[in-house]
Structure formats: structure tokens, C-alpha cells
């Protein structure tokens, strides 16, 4: 989930490590049954913070580059060089090559709900606890994510029911 949200394996691993350290530091005495949703909640907050920091960083660096007489290219134009596991499977399955960009195009909250519900197998209640929102919000984000994915992926409706 972290790698999908950041697009960079190193940043993703840093976020997961930070979330694990925070979980151990603050919640080690909690019931182990609570650790899963707590971890995902911490990770979700780390991902949102990462997005905020990078947005500010891109704006500031883009502004500085233009002021320094640079060519004005933004950092988004530079490849991140990270190998993405789903991208490596495109040759084996064309489906994966279509799902990855579709997931990346989703808003962060929809990505997270989709990943927690479908890939991690959490219930609506567990997902709500992990994300710090209501169960209705989880259902709404999941429904919107599924609708978007179905429309972007065309004839693959049967794969996502």
C-alpha cells in the first residue's frame, strides 16, 4: 500500500518502518488483536504526511529552479528509478499493467480503502478503525474506487465483484 502511494520503494519502506516504530513505541501494551488496524491507521497518516511534504517540496523547489534561471522543469519529469513489482509483471499479465496506473490515479483515501479491504482483507469495521473514519466513509470510498476502476479497466467487471 505504501509503495503504491509513494511510487518509490525506498520511501515506502521508510514509511512502513516509521509506522512500525510508532506502533511499538505507543501501542506495545495493547491487545495484539488491535495491532493490525492500529498499524494501518499509523501508516495511513504517515502516507498523508508524506504527500503533504512532497507537495510543498515540489512547489518550493520548482519556484527556486525558476528563480535561478533554470529550465523550469518540475521534479515530476525526472524518473524515480524505483523498480515497481507490479510493473515487472506486465509481460506475464497485461492485466497488472492496466491495474497499476488505474490504482495510482485514485485519490489517496480511495487507494487506502481499496488496499485495506481487497488486498489486506480487512473488514469494513477494521478498515474504519485503521483509517480513523466511519464505516459509512469506508463504504463510500470503496464504492467510488471500484466504480472508477471498473470504468478505467473496461471489460474487467467480473474480476472485481
Backbone torsions as a table, in degrees:
resi	resn	phi	psi	omega
1	UNK	NA	-42.0	-179.2
2	UNK	-66.7	-41.4	180.0
3	UNK	-66.7	-38.0	177.0
4	UNK	-63.9	-41.2	-177.7
5	UNK	-70.4	-34.4	-176.4
6	UNK	-96.0	-28.6	-176.4
7	UNK	75.6	11.1	-177.4
8	UNK	-143.3	121.9	-176.3
9	UNK	-61.0	-42.6	-178.6
10	UNK	-64.4	-45.7	176.8
11	UNK	-62.0	-40.3	-179.7
12	UNK	-62.5	-44.9	179.2
13	UNK	-64.5	-37.5	176.1
14	UNK	-61.7	-43.5	179.7
15	UNK	-64.7	-42.2	178.9
16	UNK	-64.4	-42.9	179.1
17	UNK	-63.1	-44.7	177.4
18	UNK	-59.3	-41.7	179.8
19	UNK	-65.2	-40.4	178.8
20	UNK	-65.1	-43.7	178.9
21	UNK	-61.7	-43.4	179.2
22	UNK	-63.5	-41.9	178.8
23	UNK	-60.0	-47.7	-179.7
24	UNK	-65.4	-43.2	-177.1
25	UNK	-64.1	-44.5	-172.3
26	UNK	-98.7	-28.5	-168.5
27	UNK	-126.2	18.4	-178.2
28	UNK	-61.4	-28.4	-178.3
29	UNK	-84.1	-7.6	179.6
30	UNK	-72.9	161.9	176.8
31	UNK	-61.0	131.9	-179.4
32	UNK	-54.9	-24.4	177.5
33	UNK	-64.8	-24.9	-178.9
34	UNK	-85.7	-14.4	-173.7
35	UNK	-62.0	-41.3	-178.7
36	UNK	-57.0	-60.1	179.4
37	UNK	-61.2	-36.4	178.0
38	UNK	-63.4	-43.8	179.3
39	UNK	-59.7	-47.0	-178.3
40	UNK	-66.2	-32.8	177.0
41	UNK	-66.4	-44.6	177.7
42	UNK	-62.9	-45.6	-179.6
43	UNK	-61.6	-42.2	179.4
44	UNK	-59.5	-42.6	178.4
45	UNK	-66.3	-38.9	177.1
46	UNK	-62.5	-41.1	179.5
47	UNK	-64.8	-44.7	178.5
48	UNK	-62.4	-41.7	176.7
49	UNK	-62.0	-40.7	179.2
50	UNK	-61.3	-43.9	178.6
51	UNK	-62.5	-42.5	179.2
52	UNK	-62.8	-47.4	179.9
53	UNK	-60.5	-43.5	-178.7
54	UNK	-68.2	-33.8	176.8
55	UNK	-62.7	-47.4	178.6
56	UNK	-64.2	-44.4	-178.9
57	UNK	-59.6	-44.1	179.4
58	UNK	-64.0	-40.9	179.1
59	UNK	-63.7	-47.4	-178.3
60	UNK	-65.3	-49.1	-178.7
61	UNK	-66.1	-36.8	176.7
62	UNK	-64.0	-40.2	178.2
63	UNK	-65.9	-43.7	-179.7
64	UNK	-64.4	-43.0	-180.0
65	UNK	-60.6	-40.9	179.7
66	UNK	-68.6	-37.1	179.2
67	UNK	-70.0	-28.8	-179.1
68	UNK	-83.6	7.9	-179.2
69	UNK	78.0	15.5	178.2
70	UNK	-66.4	-180.0	-177.4
71	UNK	-78.6	-3.6	175.4
72	UNK	79.1	5.5	178.5
73	UNK	-70.6	140.8	178.7
74	UNK	-85.3	163.5	-179.5
75	UNK	-66.6	-22.7	179.9
76	UNK	-63.2	-20.3	-178.4
77	UNK	-79.5	-10.7	-179.3
78	UNK	-92.9	136.2	178.7
79	UNK	-69.2	146.3	-178.6
80	UNK	-86.0	-14.1	175.2
81	UNK	73.9	1.6	-178.2
82	UNK	-83.6	135.5	175.6
83	UNK	-81.0	126.1	-179.7
84	UNK	-101.2	126.2	-177.5
85	UNK	-56.4	-41.2	-179.1
86	UNK	-67.4	-34.6	178.2
87	UNK	-64.8	-31.1	-179.0
88	UNK	-71.2	-18.4	-178.9
89	UNK	-94.7	2.4	-176.8
90	UNK	-57.5	-39.5	-179.9
91	UNK	-64.9	-34.8	-178.5
92	UNK	-76.9	-39.0	-179.1
93	UNK	-141.8	118.8	177.6
94	UNK	-63.8	-28.7	-179.9
95	UNK	-57.6	-43.6	-178.2
96	UNK	-63.2	-39.4	178.1
97	UNK	-63.8	-22.9	178.1
98	UNK	-90.9	-32.1	-178.2
99	UNK	-71.3	-43.8	-175.5
100	UNK	-54.9	-53.0	178.7
101	UNK	-64.5	-33.8	179.3
102	UNK	-65.2	-40.8	177.2
103	UNK	-65.8	-41.8	-179.9
104	UNK	-63.8	-27.9	-178.9
105	UNK	-77.2	-16.2	179.5
106	UNK	-70.1	150.0	171.4
107	UNK	-59.9	154.0	-173.8
108	UNK	-55.6	-44.9	-178.3
109	UNK	-62.6	-39.9	178.5
110	UNK	-68.0	-38.8	175.6
111	UNK	-57.8	-48.1	-175.4
112	UNK	-65.2	-44.5	178.7
113	UNK	-62.1	-45.6	180.0
114	UNK	-58.5	-47.3	-178.1
115	UNK	-65.2	-44.6	-178.7
116	UNK	-66.6	-42.2	-177.1
117	UNK	-74.9	-53.0	-171.7
118	UNK	-85.9	-47.4	-174.1
119	UNK	-84.3	-38.0	-179.6
120	UNK	-91.4	-14.7	175.4
121	UNK	75.2	21.8	178.6
122	UNK	-75.9	150.1	175.9
123	UNK	-75.5	171.6	177.2
124	UNK	-60.0	-42.9	-179.4
125	UNK	-63.7	-45.8	179.2
126	UNK	-64.7	-40.0	178.7
127	UNK	-63.8	-42.9	178.2
128	UNK	-60.8	-42.4	178.1
129	UNK	-65.0	-41.6	-179.3
130	UNK	-65.6	-35.2	-176.4
131	UNK	-94.8	-9.2	179.6
132	UNK	69.2	40.1	179.8
133	UNK	-139.3	178.8	-179.0
134	UNK	-79.4	161.0	176.8
135	UNK	-64.2	-34.3	177.1
136	UNK	-62.8	-39.2	177.7
137	UNK	-64.1	-41.3	177.7
138	UNK	-60.7	-46.2	-179.2
139	UNK	-62.5	-40.5	179.6
140	UNK	-65.0	-49.0	-179.9
141	UNK	-62.2	-40.9	-179.9
142	UNK	-65.2	-44.1	179.1
143	UNK	-61.3	-44.9	179.6
144	UNK	-65.3	-39.9	178.5
145	UNK	-62.7	-45.2	-179.7
146	UNK	-63.9	-41.6	179.4
147	UNK	-61.9	-44.4	179.5
148	UNK	-64.4	-45.5	-179.9
149	UNK	-63.3	-41.3	178.2
150	UNK	-61.9	-42.1	-178.6
151	UNK	-70.3	-36.7	-179.3
152	UNK	-75.1	-31.2	-176.0
153	UNK	-95.9	2.1	172.6
154	UNK	63.2	-121.5	-171.5
155	UNK	-75.4	24.0	-178.3
156	UNK	-103.0	22.0	-177.0
157	UNK	-54.3	-39.0	-176.9
158	UNK	-64.8	-23.0	-178.5
159	UNK	-72.6	-22.4	-169.7
160	UNK	-116.9	14.2	-177.8
161	UNK	-80.9	NA	NA
